[in-house]
Amino acid sequence: MSSILLVEDDHSLGYILKEYLQMHDFTVEWTKDGEEGLQAFQPGKFDICILDVMMPKMDGFALADKLKDLDATIPLIFLTAKSMKIDKLKGFKAGADDYIVKPVDEEELIMRIQAVLRRSGKASSGTATESYQIGSYTYQLKNRQLLLDGNTLHLTKKEARVLQMLCEAKGQLVESDKILREVWGENTYFTRRSMDVYISKLRKYLSSDDAVKIQNMHGSGYILEEA
């Protein structure tokens, strides 16, 4: 499963793109401006970055320069409302692997991402984890199904993504801020309350196995533990 850093200050477009990309089995971290995107970036954490050009605090070109300083091999795709040749040339000079003019066609974006990943050698090999064992449960990623003793529970997209993040870091802390950024796209009072509700639902789903616990580390995040 390829990981994407999406940096887009338009909340409507950012939300739509994040949801669409996740539906196509990408892991997406969405940040709202260049400075936030730079803070989120770590070498090796993402397979590709999608950057809006016109953003507050730090535009996409300046951000691209800083990302390339941190990881010269990271593939970049620019999103922009500007279609003039001089702007495209500036984008490619900044290290862009592709340049997409808004409005964005989501299907075309998927194809362009896959093409860039193939060229860069970062495309998924198909060997990514397809299921996790959680105590007596089996969690199947592709179908968002939690299996136990012949019974199947279908998870919503948000439930599935939260559980996946906990499984990927089993036995380790998953910070609340990280869950909120990747699943809800923002950290507000209402999204924090929503996250609490989803954690409670997952605890209920996993309650048939006493050895499985989702521990709340107060003020920090959650740990999925197996006794």
C-alpha positions as CSV (number, residue, x, y, z in Angstrom):
1,M,0.0,0.0,0.0
2,S,1.7,3.2,-1.2
3,S,1.8,6.2,1.2
4,I,1.0,9.7,0.0
5,L,1.6,13.1,1.5
6,L,-1.1,15.4,0.2
7,V,-0.6,19.2,0.8
8,E,-3.7,21.1,-0.3
9,D,-5.1,24.2,1.4
10,D,-8.5,24.0,-0.3
11,H,-10.5,22.0,2.4
12,S,-13.2,20.8,0.0
13,L,-10.7,19.5,-2.6
14,G,-8.3,18.1,0.0
15,Y,-11.1,16.1,1.7
16,I,-12.4,14.8,-1.6
17,L,-8.9,13.8,-2.9
18,K,-8.0,12.1,0.5
19,E,-11.2,10.1,0.5
20,Y,-10.9,9.1,-3.2
21,L,-7.3,8.1,-2.8
22,Q,-8.0,6.0,0.3
23,M,-10.8,4.2,-1.6
24,H,-8.1,3.2,-4.1
25,D,-5.9,1.6,-1.3
26,F,-3.5,4.5,-0.8
27,T,-2.5,5.6,2.7
28,V,-2.9,9.4,2.8
29,E,-1.8,12.1,5.2
30,W,-3.4,15.4,4.3
31,T,-1.9,18.7,5.5
32,K,-3.3,22.2,4.8
33,D,-0.3,24.4,4.0
34,G,3.4,24.2,3.1
35,E,4.7,24.5,6.6
36,E,2.5,21.8,7.9
37,G,3.4,19.6,5.0
38,L,7.1,20.1,5.7
39,Q,6.6,19.2,9.4
40,A,4.8,16.0,8.4
41,F,7.4,14.9,6.0
42,Q,10.1,12.3,7.0
43,P,12.4,10.5,4.6
44,G,11.1,7.0,4.0
45,K,7.7,7.7,5.4
46,F,6.0,8.6,2.1
47,D,6.2,7.1,-1.4
48,I,5.0,10.2,-3.2
49,C,4.0,13.8,-2.4
50,I,1.1,15.7,-4.1
51,L,1.6,19.5,-3.6
52,D,-0.7,22.4,-4.4
53,V,1.2,25.3,-5.8
54,M,-0.6,28.3,-4.4
55,M,-0.7,28.0,-0.6
56,P,-0.3,30.3,2.4
57,K,2.9,30.4,4.4
58,M,4.9,28.4,1.9
59,D,4.0,27.7,-1.7
60,G,4.4,24.3,-3.4
61,F,7.6,25.3,-5.2
62,A,9.4,26.4,-2.0
63,L,8.1,23.2,-0.3
64,A,9.4,21.0,-3.1
65,D,12.9,22.5,-2.7
66,K,12.9,21.7,1.0
67,L,11.5,18.2,0.5
68,K,14.1,17.4,-2.1
69,D,16.8,18.6,0.3
70,L,15.5,16.0,2.8
71,D,15.0,13.2,0.3
72,A,16.3,13.8,-3.3
73,T,14.4,10.7,-4.5
74,I,10.9,11.5,-3.4
75,P,8.5,11.8,-6.4
76,L,6.4,15.0,-6.6
77,I,3.2,15.8,-8.4
78,F,2.0,19.5,-8.5
79,L,-1.6,20.5,-8.5
80,T,-2.3,24.0,-9.7
81,A,-4.9,26.3,-11.3
82,K,-2.1,27.7,-13.5
83,S,-1.8,26.2,-17.0
84,M,0.7,28.6,-18.5
85,K,3.9,27.0,-19.9
86,I,6.2,29.1,-17.8
87,D,4.5,27.8,-14.6
88,K,4.8,24.2,-15.8
89,L,8.5,24.7,-16.5
90,K,9.0,26.2,-13.1
91,G,7.3,23.2,-11.6
92,F,9.5,20.7,-13.4
93,K,12.6,22.8,-12.5
94,A,11.5,22.4,-8.9
95,G,11.7,18.6,-9.3
96,A,8.2,17.7,-10.3
97,D,7.5,14.3,-11.8
98,D,4.2,15.4,-13.1
99,Y,2.0,18.6,-13.2
100,I,-1.8,18.5,-13.1
101,V,-4.0,21.5,-13.8
102,K,-7.2,21.9,-11.7
103,P,-10.0,21.0,-11.8
104,V,-8.6,17.5,-11.0
105,D,-10.0,14.5,-12.7
106,E,-9.7,11.9,-9.9
107,E,-9.4,8.9,-12.3
108,E,-6.6,10.6,-14.2
109,L,-4.9,11.5,-10.9
110,I,-4.8,7.8,-9.9
111,M,-3.3,6.8,-13.2
112,R,-0.7,9.6,-13.0
113,I,0.2,8.6,-9.5
114,Q,0.6,5.0,-10.5
115,A,2.8,5.9,-13.5
116,V,5.1,8.1,-11.4
117,L,5.4,5.4,-8.7
118,R,6.3,2.8,-11.4
119,R,8.9,5.2,-12.9
120,S,10.4,5.9,-9.5
121,G,10.5,2.2,-8.5
122,K,8.2,2.9,-5.5
123,A,5.1,1.1,-6.8
124,S,3.6,-1.5,-4.5
125,S,5.0,-4.9,-5.2
126,G,1.8,-6.6,-4.1
127,T,3.4,-8.1,-1.1
128,A,1.9,-5.7,1.4
129,T,0.1,-7.1,4.4
130,E,-3.4,-8.1,3.4
131,S,-4.6,-9.2,6.8
132,Y,-3.7,-8.9,10.5
133,Q,-4.1,-11.4,13.3
134,I,-5.5,-9.7,16.4
135,G,-5.7,-12.3,19.1
136,S,-8.5,-14.7,18.0
137,Y,-9.6,-12.2,15.3
138,T,-8.5,-11.9,11.6
139,Y,-8.7,-8.5,10.1
140,Q,-8.9,-8.5,6.3
141,L,-7.8,-5.1,4.9
142,K,-9.2,-5.3,1.4
143,N,-12.7,-6.2,2.4
144,R,-12.7,-4.3,5.7
145,Q,-13.8,-7.5,7.5
146,L,-13.2,-8.6,11.0
147,L,-13.5,-12.3,11.3
148,L,-14.0,-14.5,14.4
149,D,-15.2,-18.1,14.7
150,G,-17.0,-18.0,11.3
151,N,-18.7,-14.6,12.0
152,T,-17.9,-11.6,9.9
153,L,-18.2,-8.0,10.8
154,H,-18.0,-5.3,8.1
155,L,-16.3,-2.1,9.2
156,T,-16.9,1.4,7.9
157,K,-14.0,3.1,6.1
158,K,-13.1,5.2,9.1
159,E,-13.3,2.2,11.5
160,A,-11.2,0.2,9.1
161,R,-8.5,2.9,8.8
162,V,-8.3,3.4,12.5
163,L,-7.9,-0.3,13.2
164,Q,-5.3,-0.6,10.4
165,M,-3.2,2.1,12.0
166,L,-3.4,0.4,15.4
167,C,-2.5,-3.0,13.8
168,E,0.5,-1.5,11.9
169,A,1.9,-0.3,15.2
170,K,0.7,-3.2,17.4
171,G,2.2,-2.9,20.9
172,Q,3.3,0.7,20.2
173,L,1.7,4.1,20.7
174,V,-0.3,5.6,17.9
175,E,-0.6,9.3,18.6
176,S,-4.1,10.8,18.6
177,D,-2.9,13.7,16.4
178,K,-1.7,11.2,13.8
179,I,-5.1,9.4,13.7
180,L,-7.0,12.7,13.5
181,R,-4.8,14.0,10.6
182,E,-4.9,10.8,8.6
183,V,-8.5,9.8,9.2
184,W,-10.4,13.0,9.8
185,G,-8.1,15.5,8.2
186,E,-8.2,17.9,11.1
187,N,-7.9,18.1,14.9
188,T,-10.8,19.9,16.5
189,Y,-13.1,19.3,19.5
190,F,-15.7,17.6,17.3
191,T,-13.2,15.3,15.5
192,R,-11.6,14.3,18.8
193,R,-15.0,13.3,20.2
194,S,-15.8,11.4,16.9
195,M,-12.5,9.6,17.3
196,D,-13.4,8.6,20.9
197,V,-16.7,7.1,19.6
198,Y,-14.8,5.1,16.9
199,I,-12.3,3.8,19.4
200,S,-15.2,2.7,21.7
201,K,-16.8,0.9,18.7
202,L,-13.6,-1.0,17.9
203,R,-13.3,-2.0,21.6
204,K,-16.8,-3.4,21.4
205,Y,-16.0,-5.3,18.2
206,L,-12.9,-6.8,19.8
207,S,-14.5,-7.6,23.2
208,S,-15.0,-11.3,22.6
209,D,-11.3,-11.9,23.1
210,D,-10.3,-10.8,26.6
211,A,-6.6,-10.9,25.6
212,V,-7.1,-8.0,23.1
213,K,-7.1,-4.4,24.5
214,I,-7.0,-0.9,23.0
215,Q,-5.3,1.0,25.8
216,N,-5.9,4.7,26.1
217,M,-2.6,6.6,26.9
218,H,-4.2,9.7,28.4
219,G,-3.3,12.8,26.4
220,S,-1.1,10.9,23.9
221,G,-3.0,8.2,21.9
222,Y,-3.8,4.5,21.8
223,I,-2.0,1.1,21.9
224,L,-3.4,-2.1,20.5
225,E,-2.2,-4.8,22.9
226,E,-2.5,-8.6,23.1
227,A,-2.0,-10.3,26.4
